[in-house]
Amino acid sequence: MKPWHFAIAVGVSAIGGFQFIVLKIGLDQFPPILFAFARFAVVIALLWPFLKIVPGRMREMAIISMFFGLLHYPLMLIGIKLSAGISSVAIAVQLYAPFSVLIAALFLREQVGWQRLIGLVLAFGGIVVIGFEPSVFTRLPALLSVIAGALSMGLAIVLISRTGGIPILTLQAWMSLMSLPPLLLLSVVFEGNPVDRLVGASWLEWSTIVYTAIAANILSHGGWYYLQRIYPVSLISTLLLLAPVFGVATGVFILGEVLSWRFGVGAVVTLAGIVAIMTVHSRKKPA
């Protein structure tokens, strides 16, 4: 992997890790489906100039939008809303990595190999050491919601890896626009009148939406999609397991949380898995 590609992966992980803290703040004010709707509304407002018809690829983008926009985001946000803390949710979200690798191996015939598999297991095992708490099983609805969101995310990632030829910002614009109508309908049906929540939000609460739209969606996901088109799903999915490491580190340095031995051990194991998989990766052949 080229050094600047690795730098992009680290940046994507850092933004994603910090996002968990931002989401927890935002979901104290906004119901989860409304938050997802507002997030995509900000994205499409910024990316409107890139909204162009891509002949022969619209159905493909609609399917990706269903898995990523309509399923992954609401399910993940519902899980965060229902959970008592961030750590276990952040771990459950990372199930997208083994899900995406399994799906790529089954449907794209991507060769994973035992060395990459060991690297993935090591990296994910380190993440579990960092944040897993047995108490998560006392909130099964939150856990199951996040796992379902991770599965839909894994499916979307595999589909995105096949979107060469579609400009990344155009893909993001269509994903956002296609997700808006069903998300608004679901929010009105299950969460009531969204106007009062949006109008009554403070600048700090609105900033959580803006951050997730610009930093997480446009910048972080844009870099993610770019890398996913170049390298195997198993490599990029494993690299991005750094996100919870950054998330916990952010909690320590910004929120003053205690740095535990579990973080140290888990971070070392995760990095060992990433180093292992980086030593055996190979670039995907051009389509």
Legacy VTK file of the C-alpha trace (Angstrom):
# vtk DataFile Version 3.0
C-alpha trace
ASCII
DATASET POLYDATA
POINTS 287 float
0.000 0.000 0.000
1.280 3.451 -0.881
2.117 5.618 2.158
-0.447 8.283 1.283
-3.135 5.610 0.886
-2.260 4.370 4.364
-2.480 7.970 5.614
-5.974 8.231 4.132
-6.983 5.026 5.942
-5.690 6.392 9.256
-7.533 9.679 8.691
-10.756 7.847 7.856
-10.414 5.811 11.069
-9.690 8.885 13.198
-12.775 10.721 11.933
-14.895 7.595 12.387
-13.650 7.049 15.941
-14.445 10.589 17.035
-17.846 10.284 15.381
-19.124 7.924 18.093
-18.758 10.635 20.740
-20.396 13.207 18.447
-23.303 10.860 17.732
-23.940 10.250 21.428
-24.257 14.011 21.988
-26.515 14.524 18.978
-28.824 11.648 19.809
-29.604 13.198 23.187
-31.621 15.779 21.206
-32.594 14.129 17.945
-34.376 10.802 17.499
-32.187 8.409 15.475
-34.085 8.275 12.175
-34.498 12.055 12.134
-30.766 12.417 12.798
-30.012 10.219 9.786
-32.432 12.269 7.651
-30.893 15.600 8.722
-27.391 14.250 8.120
-28.206 13.275 4.544
-30.047 16.562 3.982
-26.852 18.469 4.804
-24.821 16.167 2.526
-27.117 16.641 -0.475
-27.244 20.401 0.113
-23.445 20.478 -0.244
-23.125 17.919 -3.047
-26.063 19.037 -5.188
-23.766 20.168 -8.069
-22.432 16.593 -8.326
-25.897 15.052 -8.706
-25.683 13.809 -12.281
-27.328 10.883 -14.033
-24.932 7.973 -14.568
-26.373 5.883 -17.426
-26.699 2.206 -16.581
-25.640 2.667 -12.934
-28.713 4.224 -11.265
-30.189 0.910 -10.103
-26.823 -0.034 -8.616
-26.678 3.224 -6.633
-30.270 2.748 -5.465
-29.415 -0.678 -4.015
-26.357 0.745 -2.230
-28.524 3.570 -0.869
-30.974 1.044 0.551
-28.276 -0.878 2.424
-26.207 2.122 3.565
-28.671 4.980 3.929
-31.967 3.308 4.719
-30.743 0.346 6.789
-27.234 0.855 8.188
-27.516 4.416 9.503
-30.927 4.179 11.209
-30.129 0.782 12.735
-26.746 1.960 14.022
-28.201 5.181 15.444
-31.089 3.325 17.091
-28.536 1.018 18.735
-26.500 3.976 20.013
-29.662 5.639 21.308
-30.732 2.501 23.202
-27.295 1.672 24.578
-25.937 2.757 27.938
-22.468 3.550 26.565
-20.447 3.923 23.405
-17.708 1.293 23.733
-19.748 -1.858 23.214
-21.729 -0.258 20.387
-18.516 0.789 18.679
-17.325 -2.814 18.890
-20.548 -4.258 17.488
-20.418 -1.831 14.542
-17.001 -3.254 13.633
-18.668 -6.561 12.798
-19.028 -5.016 9.351
-15.372 -6.043 8.779
-15.821 -9.839 9.030
-19.231 -9.523 7.355
-17.771 -7.654 4.367
-14.819 -10.050 4.050
-17.155 -13.063 4.134
-19.501 -11.536 1.555
-16.592 -10.583 -0.731
-15.206 -14.117 -0.497
-18.581 -15.725 -1.249
-19.890 -13.460 -4.008
-16.793 -11.771 -5.490
-14.549 -14.804 -5.065
-12.002 -12.563 -3.354
-9.074 -14.638 -2.137
-8.682 -13.964 1.584
-6.054 -16.532 2.562
-5.185 -17.764 6.026
-2.665 -14.954 6.636
-5.206 -12.202 5.988
-7.771 -14.121 8.022
-5.397 -14.278 10.988
-4.741 -10.544 10.649
-8.481 -9.807 10.605
-9.123 -12.020 13.643
-6.253 -10.383 15.546
-7.411 -6.864 14.701
-11.036 -7.549 15.608
-9.984 -9.435 18.752
-8.032 -6.391 19.918
-11.090 -4.200 19.416
-13.159 -6.611 21.523
-10.561 -6.446 24.315
-10.729 -2.640 24.294
-14.445 -2.104 24.561
-16.523 -5.218 25.126
-18.551 -5.356 28.317
-20.713 -8.349 29.331
-23.421 -5.883 30.381
-24.131 -5.327 26.679
-26.270 -8.463 26.779
-28.663 -6.728 29.165
-29.583 -4.397 26.284
-30.176 -6.919 23.523
-32.357 -4.625 21.347
-29.446 -2.166 21.082
-26.955 -4.934 20.323
-29.155 -6.619 17.715
-29.919 -3.301 16.038
-26.228 -2.467 15.688
-25.371 -5.973 14.422
-28.097 -5.721 11.765
-26.719 -2.312 10.786
-23.209 -3.786 10.548
-24.462 -6.553 8.243
-26.137 -4.050 5.915
-22.946 -1.981 5.994
-20.896 -5.025 5.005
-23.174 -5.623 2.019
-22.930 -1.968 0.974
-19.114 -1.985 1.208
-18.846 -4.949 -1.146
-21.164 -3.230 -3.637
-19.220 0.050 -3.359
-15.990 -1.780 -4.182
-17.530 -2.472 -7.620
-18.551 1.115 -8.412
-15.514 2.077 -10.485
-16.501 4.621 -13.115
-18.946 6.464 -10.859
-17.448 9.682 -9.416
-17.273 9.324 -5.638
-19.058 12.614 -4.911
-21.781 11.698 -7.412
-22.237 8.367 -5.660
-22.496 10.098 -2.276
-24.945 12.674 -3.631
-27.294 10.039 -5.032
-27.049 7.887 -1.910
-28.078 10.882 0.180
-30.919 11.986 -2.090
-32.355 8.483 -2.472
-32.300 7.970 1.303
-34.160 11.174 2.195
-37.814 10.356 1.295
-38.013 6.955 3.057
-36.134 8.266 6.096
-38.485 11.234 6.435
-41.503 8.944 6.130
-40.143 6.556 8.761
-39.311 9.445 11.092
-42.822 10.919 10.852
-44.474 7.521 11.373
-42.333 6.317 14.292
-40.928 9.497 15.845
-43.685 12.078 15.394
-43.420 15.655 14.149
-39.754 16.329 13.288
-40.144 20.117 13.083
-40.168 20.733 16.850
-36.986 18.702 17.375
-35.129 20.465 14.566
-36.234 23.978 15.538
-35.581 23.460 19.239
-32.028 22.164 18.808
-29.093 24.221 20.055
-26.062 25.159 17.953
-24.046 22.384 19.641
-26.665 19.775 18.748
-26.852 21.044 15.166
-23.067 20.921 14.974
-23.202 17.159 15.553
-25.272 16.810 12.379
-22.948 19.081 10.421
-19.861 17.210 11.637
-21.216 13.792 10.709
-22.366 15.094 7.315
-19.139 16.861 6.290
-16.366 15.076 8.183
-17.845 11.582 8.388
-19.959 11.279 5.237
-18.203 13.438 2.646
-14.557 13.327 3.781
-14.182 10.066 5.691
-16.517 7.953 3.581
-15.194 9.559 0.415
-11.679 8.407 1.295
-13.039 5.023 2.288
-14.822 4.509 -1.039
-11.701 5.581 -2.894
-9.534 3.008 -1.124
-12.187 0.308 -1.408
-12.044 0.560 -5.185
-8.271 0.040 -5.244
-7.550 -2.570 -2.585
-9.180 -5.840 -1.498
-12.166 -5.603 0.850
-10.314 -7.682 3.461
-7.414 -5.197 3.622
-9.427 -1.980 3.904
-11.997 -3.441 6.313
-9.178 -4.545 8.624
-7.350 -1.204 8.436
-10.489 0.665 9.417
-10.755 -1.338 12.631
-8.497 1.425 13.955
-11.628 3.570 14.372
-12.580 2.316 17.880
-8.956 2.738 18.982
-9.181 6.410 18.025
-12.622 6.617 19.625
-11.416 5.383 23.010
-8.255 7.515 22.777
-10.426 10.564 22.111
-12.449 9.781 25.212
-9.240 9.615 27.248
-7.644 12.833 25.987
-10.739 14.998 25.472
-13.281 13.682 27.977
-10.751 12.725 30.659
-11.702 9.047 30.763
-9.316 6.653 32.515
-6.830 4.837 30.270
-7.192 1.159 31.193
-4.869 -1.791 30.655
-7.469 -3.211 28.289
-6.974 -0.296 25.927
-3.215 -0.842 25.864
-3.461 -4.595 25.278
-6.290 -4.270 22.759
-4.540 -1.531 20.797
-1.349 -3.602 20.539
-3.272 -6.690 19.362
-5.248 -4.643 16.824
-2.096 -3.047 15.420
-0.453 -6.490 15.251
-3.365 -7.740 13.154
-3.153 -4.731 10.849
0.609 -5.153 10.418
0.084 -8.852 9.654
-2.498 -8.214 6.967
-0.475 -5.366 5.426
2.482 -7.699 4.887
0.488 -10.057 2.676
-1.901 -7.748 0.831
-1.981 -7.423 -2.922
-3.625 -4.769 -5.046
-6.806 -5.663 -6.856
-6.489 -6.137 -10.588
-8.238 -3.438 -12.621
-11.762 -4.378 -13.619
LINES 1 288
287 0 1 2 3 4 5 6 7 8 9 10 11 12 13 14 15 16 17 18 19 20 21 22 23 24 25 26 27 28 29 30 31 32 33 34 35 36 37 38 39 40 41 42 43 44 45 46 47 48 49 50 51 52 53 54 55 56 57 58 59 60 61 62 63 64 65 66 67 68 69 70 71 72 73 74 75 76 77 78 79 80 81 82 83 84 85 86 87 88 89 90 91 92 93 94 95 96 97 98 99 100 101 102 103 104 105 106 107 108 109 110 111 112 113 114 115 116 117 118 119 120 121 122 123 124 125 126 127 128 129 130 131 132 133 134 135 136 137 138 139 140 141 142 143 144 145 146 147 148 149 150 151 152 153 154 155 156 157 158 159 160 161 162 163 164 165 166 167 168 169 170 171 172 173 174 175 176 177 178 179 180 181 182 183 184 185 186 187 188 189 190 191 192 193 194 195 196 197 198 199 200 201 202 203 204 205 206 207 208 209 210 211 212 213 214 215 216 217 218 219 220 221 222 223 224 225 226 227 228 229 230 231 232 233 234 235 236 237 238 239 240 241 242 243 244 245 246 247 248 249 250 251 252 253 254 255 256 257 258 259 260 261 262 263 264 265 266 267 268 269 270 271 272 273 274 275 276 277 278 279 280 281 282 283 284 285 286
